[in-house]
């Protein structure tokens, strides 16, 4: 039987871990990601920006099927990337700079997850830089909106999007996902 994302996450998460595997401990994203990512599970292509200790890439490498392609980008890779199989590429670069495109020639993605600095200016710059790499039918997700009342209007104006406001679940001020469909 194929495990759900929640089951896989339960094996990977560390309670109180702020930054490495926080999608279901600090934040409330796992049930939403189960639904959002299911269409891409078997053979999709995913790019995650912001890797911290690499635990989310561990999660994705187990969740996504053997035909999937996974890329992780962080401004400073602070973990041993050799633990990943050949479906996973780890890039040390700044996703807000045009030079990031040099690392991704001719690449297109079904899913892009922005879990990087969480600063509005960086989220906007990354979106402008990487959203042209989206496949039709794909999703671009920005996690952890720091001050939705202040930055929400600008971020939701980038492109029509779904706002998944989970702040009431754990009382987290930044427990919000923005989902842009392409």
C-alpha positions in Angstrom: 0.0 0.0 0.0 1.3 3.5 -0.9 1.8 5.7 2.1 0.1 9.1 2.4 2.1 12.2 2.7 1.0 12.4 6.4 2.3 9.0 7.1 5.6 9.8 5.4 5.8 13.1 7.2 5.2 11.4 10.6 8.4 9.4 10.1 10.4 12.5 9.0 9.2 15.2 11.4 10.8 16.4 14.5 8.5 18.1 17.0 9.6 21.7 17.6 11.9 21.7 14.5 11.8 25.2 13.2 13.0 25.2 9.6 14.0 21.7 8.7 10.8 19.8 8.6 8.2 22.2 9.8 5.4 21.6 7.2 3.3 19.7 9.7 4.8 20.5 13.1 5.2 24.3 13.2 2.9 24.7 10.2 -0.3 23.0 9.2 0.4 22.3 5.5 0.6 18.5 5.2 -3.2 17.9 4.6 -3.2 20.7 2.0 -0.1 19.4 0.3 -1.6 15.9 0.2 -4.4 17.2 -2.0 -2.3 19.8 -4.0 0.6 17.4 -4.8 -1.4 14.2 -5.5 -1.8 14.9 -9.3 2.0 15.1 -9.7 3.1 12.3 -7.4 3.9 9.6 -10.0 6.0 11.5 -12.5 5.9 15.2 -11.7 8.7 17.7 -11.4 9.1 19.7 -8.3 11.4 22.7 -7.4 11.6 23.8 -3.8 13.3 27.0 -2.8 14.6 27.2 0.8 15.9 23.9 2.1 17.3 24.5 5.6 18.5 21.1 6.7 17.1 19.3 3.7 14.3 17.4 5.5 11.6 18.6 3.1 13.7 17.1 0.2 13.8 13.9 2.2 10.0 14.0 2.4 9.5 14.8 -1.3 12.0 12.2 -2.4 10.0 9.5 -0.6 6.6 10.9 -1.5 7.1 11.3 -5.2 7.4 8.3 -7.5 10.5 7.0 -9.3 9.7 8.9 -12.4 9.5 12.3 -10.6 12.2 14.9 -10.9 13.1 17.0 -7.8 15.2 20.1 -7.5 16.1 22.0 -4.3 17.7 25.4 -4.2 19.1 27.2 -1.2 21.4 30.2 -0.8 23.5 28.1 1.5 23.3 24.3 1.4 24.1 23.3 5.0 23.6 19.5 4.7 25.1 16.5 2.9 23.2 16.2 -0.4 24.9 12.9 -1.2 22.0 11.1 0.7 19.7 11.7 -2.3 19.3 9.5 -5.3 19.7 10.7 -8.9 16.2 12.1 -9.1 17.2 14.9 -6.7 19.4 17.8 -7.7 20.5 20.3 -5.0 21.6 23.7 -6.1 23.4 26.3 -4.0 22.3 29.7 -5.4 20.1 32.7 -4.8 16.7 32.2 -6.3 16.0 35.9 -6.3 18.8 36.7 -8.8 18.7 36.2 -12.6 21.7 33.9 -12.4 19.4 31.2 -11.0 18.2 30.6 -14.5 21.7 29.4 -15.5 21.3 26.5 -13.1 17.9 25.5 -14.7 18.4 25.6 -18.4 15.4 24.3 -20.4 13.8 23.1 -17.1 10.0 23.2 -16.5 8.2 22.3 -13.3 4.8 21.0 -12.3 5.3 22.3 -8.7 7.3 25.2 -7.3 7.4 25.7 -3.6 8.8 28.9 -2.2 9.8 28.2 1.4 12.9 30.5 1.4 13.4 33.9 3.2 9.7 34.6 3.6 10.3 38.3 2.9 7.8 39.8 0.5 10.4 41.4 -1.8 12.2 38.0 -2.1 8.9 36.1 -2.7 8.0 38.6 -5.5 11.4 38.5 -7.1 11.5 34.7 -7.0 8.0 34.5 -8.4 8.9 36.8 -11.3 12.1 34.8 -12.0 10.7 31.3 -11.7 7.0 31.4 -12.6 7.9 31.3 -16.4 9.3 27.8 -15.7 5.9 26.4 -14.8 4.3 23.7 -16.9 0.6 24.2 -17.9 -1.5 22.6 -15.2 1.2 23.2 -12.5 1.1 25.0 -9.2 3.4 27.6 -7.7 3.1 27.8 -3.9 4.4 30.5 -1.6 4.6 29.4 2.1 4.8 31.3 5.3 3.4 34.7 4.5 4.9 36.8 7.3 2.4 39.6 7.5 -0.6 38.8 5.3 -2.4 42.1 6.0 0.6 44.0 4.7 2.1 41.8 2.0 -1.0 39.8 0.9 -2.3 42.4 -1.5 1.0 42.6 -3.4 1.5 38.8 -3.4 -2.1 38.0 -4.5 -1.8 40.7 -7.3 1.1 38.7 -8.9 -1.4 36.4 -10.4 -4.9 35.2 -9.3 -4.3 32.7 -6.5 -6.0 30.7 -3.8 -5.3 31.8 -0.3 -5.2 28.9 2.2 -5.3 30.7 5.6 -4.4 28.2 8.3 -3.6 30.7 11.1 -6.5 29.6 13.3 -5.2 26.0 13.5 -2.0 26.5 15.5 -2.2 30.2 16.2 0.8 30.8 13.8 0.8 34.3 12.3 2.5 33.0 9.1 0.5 29.8 8.5 -0.7 30.8 5.1 -0.2 29.2 1.6 -0.7 31.1 -1.6 -1.4 28.7 -4.5 -1.1 30.0 -8.1 -2.4 27.7 -10.8 -0.9 27.7 -14.3 
